Amino acid sequence: MSRIGKKPVELPAGTTAKLDGQTIEVKGPKGTRSFTATDDVTLTLEGNTVKVTPRGTSKRARQQWGMARSMIENLGVGVTTGFKKELEIQGVGYRAAMQGKVLKLSLGYSHEVNFEVPEGVTVTSAKPTEITVEGIDQQLVGQVAANIREWRQPEPYKGKGIRYKGEYIFRKEGKKK
């Protein structure tokens, strides 16, 4: 039994949901998101509550049960409050700046890195050493943050690079004489 899937999804106040077969569409103040569930689960909409039930006892049906419930809950969170990832840049001369829809990163390379911000995500850089990625799609926000971090991952000796805010970097001791 899925412990997550058993709980019905209470959509936040200010959102409206529409069910069309296996597709649920949630509208909120930040936008509209939709999710299409597999044929292994059944979706039912009662007022502002969505209930997910499996169509069988197969392993796949039980997997999809909890996953579909989590995806629907994330739709409600995304269209009301949105998702946010914060990145920190550490290193001498490492900095970031937004120019229109392009994030310009100086990361110690011989050239400046120009990162095109995809549609559906907003990237801001309040300070030269901080980057904030926001949007209504949790997967897209996380992927964009990971793509930015990939340009210069934190190294274990000095800790230089791009890291998530609050991320712990295991430090290694350098060479000894």
N, C-alpha and C positions, 0 to 999 in steps of 0.2 A: 504494500500500500504506500502511495506517495503521501508523505505528511504535508508537503507543500501544496500539492494539488487538491487536497481535501478542503482547504480553506477557500471560501468564495472571495472574489476580488471586489473590494469596495472602491469604486472610482471616486476620485476627489471631487469636492464641490466645485462647480463651475465648469464641469466637463459633460459632454454629451456623447453617448455611444450608440452606434448603429451596427446591427448584426445582419449580414447578408450571406447566408450559407455558412461557410467556414471562415469567412473574413469578417473581422471586427474593425470598425473605424472609430477612433476616439478624437473628438475635437475639444480644444481647450484654448485658453488665452494666448498661448505661445505658438499654436499651429495645429495641424492635423497629422495623425499617424495612423497606420493600419497594420494589421498582422493577419496572415492567413495560416490557420492551423491545419495540421495534417488530418487525414481521414481516420486516424487512430483515436481521436478525441471528439467529443460533442460539446459545443458551446451553447449556453443558454443565457439570455439577457432578461433579467427581472428588475425593472426600474433602473437603478444605478449600480446594480450588482451583477457581475458576470460569474457564472459557475461553469467549471470545466469538469467533465466526467469522461473516463476512458470507455471505449467501445468494446473492449475485450480484456482478457487477462494476460495477453502476450507481453513479453519484456519490452518491446517497442512501444506498445500502448501505454505502459506504465511510465516509460521514459518521457514520452511526449506529454503526458498528463501534467507532470510538475513543470516541465519546460514551458508549455503553453501558458500555464497560470502565471509564471514569472514574467514571460514576455508581455502579457496583457497588463500586469501590474506596472511594468516599466513604461508602457504606453501612457498610462495615467500620470505617472510621475513626470515623464518627459514633457507633456503638453501643459502641465501646470507650473512646475518649478524648474524643469530642465536639468541637464547634467553638466558637470564642470570638472575639469582636470587642471591642476596647477603644476607648472614645471619651474624649476630653479636652474639657473646657469651659474656654475662655479668655475673660475679659472681666470688668470690674468689676461685681459684683453678680450675675453669672451662676452658677447653682448647680442641683444636682439632688438629689432625695431620693426614696426609695421609701416609699410608704404602702400596704401590702397589695399588691394587684396593679396599682397605679397609680404611674407615674413622674411626679413633680411637678417641672416645669422652670421656673425663673425665668430668662428670657432677655431681659430688657429691654423686654418688652411691657407694656401697661397691665394685663394679667391674667396669672395663672399658667397654664402649659400643662399639662394633664392628659393623659398618654399611657397608654392602656390597653395592658397587656402581653398579647399573644396567647398562647393555649394552646400548649405545646410549647417555650416559650422562657423562660429565667429571666434577669431583669435585676437587677443589684445595683449599688449605689452606695456603695462603701467610703468615699470622700471626697466632699465636695460638688462637686468638679470632675472626678470620674472616674466613668464608667459602663461596666459590663461586661455584655455580652450573650452568653449561653451556651445551647447546645442541641445536639441530635443531628442536626438537619436543617440542612445548610450553607446552602441557599437561604433558609430562613426566618430564620436568624441574620443573614445578610447583609442581608436585606430589612428586618428590624426595626431594625438599626443604621442603615441608610440612611434609614428613616422618621424616626428620632430626629434624625439629622444634618440632615435637611431643614428642621426648625423654625428653625434659625439656622446657615446654612452659613458657614464662615470667610470674612471679607472681606479683600481684599488690602492694605488700608491700615494697619490696626492689628492684624489677625490675630484679631479677636474672633469667637467663634462656637464651634460644636461640630465637632471634627475627629477623625479616626481617630488612634490613638496612633502616633506616628512619621511622620505625614503631613507633607509639606513644602508650605507655602503660599507661593507666589510673591508677594513683597511689592513694592508699587509706591511710588514716591516721591509725596508729597503736592504741593499747590500751592506755587509759589515766589512770593515777594513781588516 
